[in-house]
Amino acid sequence: HDLGGGRWLLDYGKAFSGMLHFDEGLPAPIIPEGGKYPRGHGFKAASEQGDSFITVIYGESLEMTTGDINRVIVAGLGMHDGGPKHQSNPEGAQDNTPCFPDDHDGVLSQRDVFVFSGENSETERAFINSRQSHFTTHAFRFAEVCCTAQPPEGVRALMYRTAFSEWGTFDSSNVLINGGYELVKNAMNSNMLSVQSDCPHREKLPYGGDLVADSTAAMHMFDMSSFYKKTVRDWMDAQWDNGAYTETSIWQDLNDYAGIGHGAGETVWA
């Protein structure tokens, strides 16, 4: 779907965790008229050098009024609200901080940027032959690609998760219940990449509380034997000398003030 200004919307039917793959390589980038990029697609570091680039923004839903990807609903919320007491900061207090880069418009966007730096045949060949990001995954149904003169062709969505077998099934005469089962299975598939994460778009962190709540369903659906052996080792590695567990099995200094000792997160989560 043409959103105008060299921006194209791709719809893959349902949300999942993964990334885009450009079968024919990256399309040639264009610089919008006047150098002004559509919302969320600017990249100041490249523009200041005169470089062109392709951006991909990912999301699970669309804004009702504009048809743009709703970036806030999947990535704009979180613990940036004043710390332990959860007090709101004044308007603008978070602008251009590491959590809110100046070209993200105050929203933590899910975004890939492919920079075409230089005007020689070698860099052009390397850019065109690139197929996908190799550094992260995103949660999305929709993707915006910007900015190109023509709609990108041969763009597939790849789903990523740890390779374990699916062995559980469920079926009933109730379409609604069957749909709920498939919804849960899709959420599991989207949160099982090396760790059992809380969400696939932003934090991607292995909270112990989420693990305990979801593990029964996961073991029904999948062969989790090797995965959970690795999970136990992760939590043993993260355990502090005083016996306390961290908020997540990869210590992120989250809510340490609420635990039973240094480095311990809230017991309800850990």
C-alpha positions as CSV (number, residue, x, y, z in Angstrom):
1,H,0.0,0.0,0.0
2,D,1.4,3.4,-1.0
3,L,1.5,5.8,1.9
4,G,3.0,8.6,-0.2
5,G,6.4,10.2,-0.1
6,G,8.2,7.0,-1.0
7,R,6.8,5.2,2.0
8,W,5.2,1.7,1.5
9,L,3.1,-0.4,3.9
10,L,3.4,-4.2,4.0
11,D,0.8,-6.4,5.8
12,Y,1.7,-10.0,6.7
13,G,-1.7,-11.0,8.1
14,K,-0.9,-11.7,11.8
15,A,1.6,-10.6,14.4
16,F,4.8,-12.6,15.2
17,S,8.4,-12.1,16.0
18,G,11.0,-11.9,13.2
19,M,12.3,-9.6,10.6
20,L,12.0,-8.6,6.9
21,H,14.0,-10.4,4.2
22,F,14.5,-8.6,0.9
23,D,14.9,-11.5,-1.6
24,E,16.2,-9.3,-4.4
25,G,18.3,-7.1,-2.1
26,L,17.6,-3.7,-0.7
27,P,15.8,-1.3,-3.1
28,A,17.6,1.9,-4.1
29,P,17.0,4.7,-1.6
30,I,15.7,8.2,-2.4
31,I,15.9,11.4,-0.4
32,P,12.5,12.9,-0.1
33,E,11.8,16.3,-1.6
34,G,13.3,19.0,0.7
35,G,15.1,16.3,2.7
36,K,12.2,15.9,5.1
37,Y,11.5,12.3,5.9
38,P,8.1,11.0,6.9
39,R,7.4,10.6,10.6
40,G,9.7,8.2,12.3
41,H,11.8,7.5,9.2
42,G,14.5,10.2,9.6
43,F,18.1,9.3,10.6
44,K,20.0,12.4,11.6
45,A,23.5,10.7,11.7
46,A,23.3,9.7,8.0
47,S,21.5,12.9,6.8
48,E,24.2,15.1,8.3
49,Q,26.8,13.2,6.2
50,G,24.7,13.5,3.0
51,D,24.1,9.7,3.0
52,S,20.9,8.1,1.8
53,F,19.3,5.2,3.6
54,I,16.3,2.8,3.8
55,T,14.3,2.6,7.1
56,V,11.9,-0.1,8.1
57,I,9.4,0.5,10.9
58,Y,7.6,-2.4,12.5
59,G,4.3,-2.6,14.4
60,E,1.3,-4.7,15.2
61,S,-1.5,-2.3,14.5
62,L,-2.4,0.8,12.5
63,E,-3.5,4.2,13.6
64,M,-7.2,4.7,12.9
65,T,-7.0,8.2,11.6
66,T,-3.8,8.1,9.4
67,G,-3.3,4.4,8.5
68,D,0.3,4.7,9.8
69,I,1.8,2.1,12.0
70,N,0.9,2.7,15.6
71,R,4.3,2.9,17.1
72,V,3.3,3.9,20.6
73,I,1.1,0.9,21.4
74,V,3.9,-1.6,20.9
75,A,7.1,0.2,21.9
76,G,6.5,3.6,23.5
77,L,5.7,2.7,27.0
78,G,7.9,1.5,29.8
79,M,9.9,2.4,32.9
80,H,10.8,5.9,31.9
81,D,8.4,7.6,34.2
82,G,10.5,8.9,37.1
83,G,12.0,5.7,38.7
84,P,10.9,3.8,41.8
85,K,8.1,6.1,42.8
86,H,6.7,6.1,39.2
87,Q,6.3,9.9,39.2
88,S,5.7,11.5,35.8
89,N,8.5,13.6,34.5
90,P,7.7,17.1,33.0
91,E,6.8,17.2,29.4
92,G,10.0,17.1,27.3
93,A,12.2,15.8,30.1
94,Q,12.9,12.6,28.1
95,D,13.6,14.2,24.8
96,N,16.8,13.1,23.1
97,T,17.9,10.8,25.9
98,P,19.4,7.4,25.2
99,C,16.0,5.9,25.6
100,F,14.4,8.4,23.2
101,P,16.8,9.3,20.4
102,D,16.1,12.6,18.7
103,D,15.1,10.9,15.4
104,H,12.5,8.7,17.1
105,D,10.1,11.5,17.7
106,G,9.8,10.7,21.4
107,V,8.7,7.2,20.7
108,L,10.7,4.0,21.2
109,S,10.2,2.7,17.6
110,Q,11.0,-0.8,16.3
111,R,13.2,0.2,13.4
112,D,15.9,-1.0,11.1
113,V,18.1,1.5,9.2
114,F,20.3,0.5,6.2
115,V,22.7,3.3,5.3
116,F,24.0,3.7,1.8
117,S,27.3,5.5,2.6
118,G,29.4,6.6,-0.4
119,E,29.0,6.8,-4.1
120,N,31.3,4.1,-5.5
121,S,30.6,0.7,-7.0
122,E,31.8,-1.3,-4.1
123,T,29.6,0.3,-1.5
124,E,26.6,0.3,-3.9
125,R,27.1,-3.4,-4.5
126,A,27.3,-4.2,-0.8
127,F,24.1,-2.2,-0.1
128,I,22.1,-3.7,-2.9
129,N,23.2,-7.2,-2.0
130,S,22.1,-6.8,1.6
131,R,19.1,-8.9,2.4
132,Q,18.1,-8.3,6.1
133,S,19.2,-7.2,9.5
134,H,21.3,-9.7,11.4
135,F,21.3,-7.9,14.7
136,T,17.8,-8.1,16.1
137,T,14.2,-9.2,15.7
138,H,10.9,-7.3,16.0
139,A,7.3,-8.1,16.7
140,F,5.0,-7.0,13.9
141,R,2.2,-7.6,11.5
142,F,2.8,-4.4,9.5
143,A,6.0,-2.9,8.2
144,E,6.7,0.5,6.6
145,V,9.6,0.7,4.1
146,C,10.9,4.2,3.3
147,C,12.0,5.8,1.1
148,T,12.0,4.3,-2.4
149,A,10.7,5.5,-5.7
150,Q,9.0,2.1,-6.4
151,P,7.3,-0.4,-4.0
152,P,9.9,-3.0,-2.8
153,E,9.4,-6.4,-4.4
154,G,10.1,-9.9,-3.0
155,V,9.9,-8.8,0.7
156,R,9.3,-11.8,2.9
157,A,8.7,-11.8,6.7
158,L,10.8,-14.4,8.5
159,M,9.6,-15.8,11.9
160,Y,12.4,-16.6,14.4
161,R,12.3,-18.8,17.5
162,T,14.5,-21.5,19.1
163,A,14.2,-24.8,17.2
164,F,12.3,-27.2,19.4
165,S,9.6,-29.6,18.4
166,E,5.9,-29.0,18.7
167,W,4.2,-32.1,20.2
168,G,1.0,-30.9,21.9
169,T,-2.3,-30.4,20.1
170,F,-5.7,-29.2,21.0
171,D,-9.0,-29.1,19.2
172,S,-12.7,-28.6,20.2
173,S,-16.1,-27.9,18.6
174,N,-15.8,-24.3,19.8
175,V,-14.3,-22.0,17.3
176,L,-13.6,-19.3,19.9
177,I,-11.7,-21.7,22.2
178,N,-9.7,-23.0,19.3
179,G,-8.8,-19.5,18.3
180,G,-7.7,-18.7,21.8
181,Y,-5.4,-21.8,21.8
182,E,-3.8,-20.6,18.5
183,L,-3.4,-17.1,19.9
184,V,-1.5,-18.4,22.9
185,K,0.6,-20.7,20.7
186,N,1.5,-17.7,18.5
187,A,2.5,-15.7,21.6
188,M,4.7,-18.6,22.7
189,N,6.3,-18.9,19.3
190,S,7.0,-15.2,19.4
191,N,8.7,-15.2,22.8
192,M,11.0,-18.2,22.6
193,L,14.2,-17.0,21.1
194,S,17.0,-18.3,23.3
195,V,15.1,-17.1,26.4
196,Q,11.4,-17.2,27.3
197,S,10.7,-13.4,27.1
198,D,8.0,-11.2,28.4
199,C,7.4,-9.5,25.0
200,P,9.0,-9.7,21.6
201,H,9.1,-6.0,20.7
202,R,11.0,-4.1,23.2
203,E,12.2,-5.6,26.5
204,K,12.6,-9.2,25.3
205,L,13.6,-10.1,28.9
206,P,13.3,-13.5,30.7
207,Y,11.2,-12.7,33.8
208,G,10.9,-15.5,36.3
209,G,7.3,-14.7,37.0
210,D,6.3,-14.9,33.4
211,L,8.2,-18.2,33.1
212,V,6.4,-19.8,36.0
213,A,3.0,-18.7,34.7
214,D,3.6,-19.8,31.2
215,S,5.7,-22.9,31.5
216,T,2.8,-25.4,31.9
217,A,1.3,-24.2,28.6
218,A,4.7,-24.2,26.9
219,M,5.4,-27.8,28.0
220,H,2.0,-28.9,26.7
221,M,2.7,-27.4,23.3
222,F,6.4,-28.0,22.8
223,D,9.3,-30.3,23.8
224,M,11.0,-27.8,26.2
225,S,13.4,-30.3,27.8
226,S,16.6,-28.8,26.4
227,F,15.3,-25.3,26.5
228,Y,14.4,-25.4,30.2
229,K,17.7,-27.0,31.1
230,K,19.4,-23.9,29.6
231,T,16.8,-21.7,31.4
232,V,17.8,-23.2,34.8
233,R,21.4,-22.6,34.1
234,D,20.6,-19.0,33.2
235,W,18.9,-18.4,36.6
236,M,21.8,-20.1,38.4
237,D,24.3,-17.8,36.7
238,A,22.2,-14.8,37.7
239,Q,21.7,-15.7,41.3
240,W,23.5,-13.5,43.8
241,D,25.7,-14.6,46.7
242,N,23.0,-13.9,49.2
243,G,20.7,-16.4,47.4
244,A,18.5,-13.7,45.9
245,Y,17.4,-13.9,42.3
246,T,17.5,-10.9,39.9
247,E,14.3,-9.4,38.3
248,T,15.3,-11.2,35.1
249,S,17.8,-14.0,34.5
250,I,19.9,-11.4,32.6
251,W,20.4,-8.8,35.3
252,Q,19.2,-5.4,34.1
253,D,19.1,-3.5,37.4
254,L,15.3,-3.6,37.3
255,N,13.5,-2.7,40.6
256,D,16.4,-3.7,42.7
257,Y,15.0,-1.5,45.5
258,A,12.0,-3.8,45.9
259,G,13.9,-7.0,46.5
260,I,15.4,-8.8,49.5
261,G,19.0,-7.7,48.9
262,H,21.5,-6.2,46.5
263,G,20.5,-7.1,42.9
264,A,17.3,-8.8,43.8
265,G,14.2,-7.7,41.9
266,E,10.6,-7.9,43.1
267,T,9.8,-11.4,44.3
268,V,6.6,-11.5,42.3
269,W,8.5,-11.2,39.1
270,A,11.7,-13.0,39.9
